[in-house]
Amino acid sequence: MEQLKTIGRELAIGSHGGWGQSKEFLDLVKSIGEARSKAEEDRIILREVESLRRRIAEPDVPRRKMKEYIIRLVYAEMLGHDASFGYIHAVKMTHDDALPLKRTGYLAVTLFLSEDHDLIILIVNTIQKDLRSDNYLVVCAALAAVCKLINEETIPAVLPQVVDLLAHPKEAVRRKAVMALHRFYQRSPASVSHLRLCDNDPGVMGATLCPLFDLISADVNSYKDLVISFVGILKQVAERRLPKTYDYHQMAAPFIQIKLLKILALLGSGDKQASGHMYNVLGDIFRKCEQSSNIGNAVLYESICCVSSIYPNAKLLEAAAEATSNDSHNLKYMGVDALGRLIRINPDIAEEHQLAVIDCLEDPDDTLKRKTFELLYKMTKPTNVEVIVDRMIEYMINISDNHYKTEIASRCVELAEQFAPTNEWFIRTMNKVFEHAGDLVNVRVAHNLMRLIAEGFGEDDEGAESQLRSSAVDSYLRILGEPKLPSLFLQVICWVLGEYGTADGKYPAAYIIGKLCDVTEALLCDDTVKAYAISAIMKICAFEISEGRKVEMLPECQSLIDELSTSHSTDLQQRAYELQALLCLESQAVESVMPLDASCEDIEIDKNLTFLKDFVQQSIENGARPYIPESERSGTSNVSNFKSQYQHEASSHMLRFEAYELPRPSPAHVIPQVSVPTPIADFFPVPETTYNSETSQASKLSSVADASSAAHGIKLHLDGVQRRWGRPTYSSSSGPSSTTSTEKTTNGVTHIDGVGSQSRDKLNESRRQQPEVSAEKQKLAASLFGGSAGKTEKKATSTQRAPKGNTRNAERPGVSRSVSPETSKEKAAPSVPDLLDLGEPNPTSTTIVDPFKQLEGLVGPTPVPSPLDNSVKTSGLETPDLMAAVYTDLPPSGSSSGSLTSTTRDMHSADKTSNTATSEPSIKKGPFPQDSLRKDARARQVGVTPTRNNPNLFKDLLG
Amino acid sequence: MIRAVIVMNTQGKPRLLKFYEFQPPEKQQELTRSVFAVLSGRPDNVSNFVEADAIFGPVIFSSLLFVSFVAEITKKKKQEEFKEGTRLVYKHLATLYFVFVFDSCENELAMLDLIQVLVETLDRCFKNVCELDIVFNFNKIYNNQMKTTVFMYVELGSSYVQMHTILDEIIFGGQVLETSSERVLKAVEEISRLEKSSSSVSFVPKSVSGRFGR
């Protein structure tokens, strides 16, 4: 302790003496550290920035001093203050020869400048020079700058140097060069054609996987032939044939495994043959994965993702489903995510985990909750839609994050539209959604709702239709009493009241008109709502007049008309005058102006404007020039002209580093199709393909039909949603027995019911065996998952989800069609040998052959391998097994001292359990308590007293 | 790819910001603030993942007039970039938050382990890392040969620069470069060794460093 004090004292003396400015730094840093408020901190930094601004401009600043200034500037900018006056000095510093200064300069410019900053021009030359430096640290610093600062225009200036670096003797440099090339590829895919696939060093190989992942996701098909090589590499990695130094927490190179699995998932999706190669190694990974460590779970999760996206294999799916474990919060999150992926292929999987899922739903963790809602969204069926949507709305009401609220509201709407069991429920749900998130939902949703009410969901039964309408009117009149309704919802209400308010004769016209007038007087009423309201009043008056009844003008209505006819909005004015005019007409005329229930009539639109033909013809005869469509006017010649002009412009005010690049092929010129704007377009149902991309992915079966529906997209306007409402569906709220009975009566598919109830019974039995779970949860589980027990429901789902298009077709052969995926799966299964049980290597797999060599052979698809590659290739061929060579080259070094690893392990396990234990700091403070003491003593020495800023820390240090 | 690394304390003061896509300083501050707002609202015993589309994704205007319009755009955008879901993983250690922001090309659990790697490396480098190391200008260099700890008092930010150096060895251009903290440490040590040997400017007077070496 005495010694420590002496050191501190000496330091303090030193700071006064030898280093001039250092005392200042200390004060600055201390005051920042102790600043109680943001304002105080700002004040300190502002003063600092001012003094820096003055000093940095002084002539003859010593270089060392300058380095300090630059770092202080970086610091100031991190704290949110403008340091742009110092950028140029940072740029100058990169020109310095001394390594520390150069590195500092590069660090500062990468943090300061954007790739389009004007000063970049001054750095490019330095970067070029530094990339050729024989000091590898200079090269690395330059490469880091390249990654951040080089934009599309400057890539050609440094590309050759970076490519040369691929042959650098230092592994670290090669690796960074690959990353830099990847960055180039991200910036401008056309500029890079040098990606090398093979390298002696596994680290560089791992780095190459990143750009490969990008390349493959851009174009899967041209890399299909690499599948075997990737599988080979993955196998070698999983079999721990990499040097020990690549191990991480007893896993063999997990990050490389993860990248490989991601690539395989891309390559294998929808490709049976490619997937066939993967089953073996994936099975291996499942078996080997230990779930004790975090990273082990990461690999496991990634392989689940892979399994769920490649061509399905029953065995693997089973293994994957078993692996979705739910321990800690992080793993729960991943487990729920994995379930969401698996459920797409096999909806039954979620059932085994139903209680865990419900736990997640009640978890305090918001992220987990959202993830769970995502899962529920994916597994929604007619049987559980009520529970799920109710839960979603309940959650939606309580969140304040608009972004997510919008999303969940649109999901509610989507699910309700798709699966609503009854019309009343649908309207009730929509009302709730509108009430709580009205301004966040899409306008189309409102239009859809209006249309659904107008058309009565396609039922032939007039009675049910009018009943629905009057129930809607009832509910809206009730809701109107509530304050602060969103504008969109008010629009819907006005429209419905106008159309159907008086239709059933329950409410007198005057009552409805009075209500509508109240709407317009509300504080937050905007012009659109007013327009809707006055139109609604007009409609009601018109219906009354055409019925032959006398319309007595309410005083508030009259004042509304007066107000609107002097409104700033011409639209409102016109509507008000129209209403006034209408009131003077006789009943005959009114009936033809405003016919009853006309909203359902189709308005024909003549898109070709044939009625203008005569006129056009006449004009042409009179000497006018014929019309040339816009697409032809800016035809191909113009496009290229435009393009070259653009390029010329671009080059005129930019510095060029190369003579001229080859003319690029001009991109396809897309001209938005100009169509006659149709006022009715908003009332078209949203085509299903765009609306729920996720669910359409869910079943291949429906996707085929989806395509056809998309093809019919334009014609489909009115029968789209009808079909979903085509028949009453089972409601899950009534118990299992009643469900079957309704099924019987409504569906007429009697033979299925037996299966459904039987399996449901089975499920109930199994559930009875878990007495420790609360009854409430079980109920919830039953309502959520119960439906999926029977196969019938599954089939029903697939037919339900089968899109509109052909209403009759989808319903009848539904049963026979939905069997087909299962049979196809069965067919697929025998063709693939039982992979998980394979003890010996698969005869077809080529694991004996060195995968790197194969990669070399397959390098073909990457365009134009650089000449450099050839030399490496030959050298590669000399060694029969590169991995073995590497292995011998880099003998496994005794990785670390025992204490270090134990600390690490401690930290790791602490991390796993730590979520609960927050009072104790998660960083293990290692076996050297005196270190902490020393540090604390130093802190006190220089005048820092422990404040409440970081009590934990000090408890930590001293304890 | 990894989009950003943020280290801040439990009061929301940034301690290290590194954005792998350029963000102007004001935007950096704003993002840091909103990340802090999210993190400070989360209880301790929950998962380390947050979906950050709302923060790093498209901005939502609060004005009512624009809402429906924006909602439409957002929806479209979301469908286009369905895979672009930005997430963040954080770790709360003592008085610091370590936050990694990344897109769907990365694995959450793996990112959590990457934070672990960073923290481990910092821990080894600074020997029991704490906020002091990052804020204050203590640079402690563990001298293996002498088996003693030598304190050196260097200018402000040497530890800050050191942190950047470490981070650059782990993440390069938004991609994971190295995951073994030993190898990172080795690289960092070599850098500081070479820097010292090649440096023409001496930062620490010989006499002083000699006095401290015991």
Interface residues (C-beta under 8 A of the other chain):
Chain A: Q3 I7 E10 L11 G14 S15 G18 W19 Q21 S22 F25 L26 L28 V29 K30 I32 G33 E41 R63 R64 K67 E68 I71 R72 V74 Y75 E77 M78 L79 G80 H81 D82 A83 D97 A98 L99 P100 L101 R103 T104 L107 L111 L113 S114 E115 N135 L137 L143 A144 C147 K148 A172 R175 K176 M179 A180 H182 R183 Q186 G203 A207 C210 F213 T245 Y246 Y248 H249 P254 F255 I258 K262 N294 I295 N297 A298 Y301 E302 S328 H329 N330 K332 Y333 M334 D363 P364 D365 D366 T367 L368 R370 D401 N402 H403 Y404 T406 E407 S410 D439 L440 V441 N442 V443 S487 L488 T690 S693 S895 S896 L900 T904 M907 H908 D911 N915 T916 T918 P921 S922 I923 K925 G926 F928 D931 S932 R934 K935 R938 A939 V944 N949 N950 N952 L953 D956 L957
Chain B: M1 N9 T10 Q11 K13 P14 L16 L17 K18 Y20 F22 P24 P25 E26 Q28 Q29 R42 P43 D44 N45 V46 S47 N48 F49 V50 E51 D53 A54 G57 I60 S62 L64 V67 S68 A71 E72 T74 K75 K78 Q79 F82 K91 H92 L93 A94 T95 C105 N107 E108 L109 A110 L112 D113 Q116 V117 V119 E120 D123 R124 K127 N128 V129 C130 E131 L132 V135 F136 N137 F138 K140 T149 F151 Y153 E155 L156 G157 S158 Y160 V161 H164 T165 D168 F172 G173 G174 Q175 V176 L177 E178 T179 S180 S181 E182 R183 A187 I191 L194 E195 S198 S199 S200 V201 F203 P205 V208 R211 F212 R214
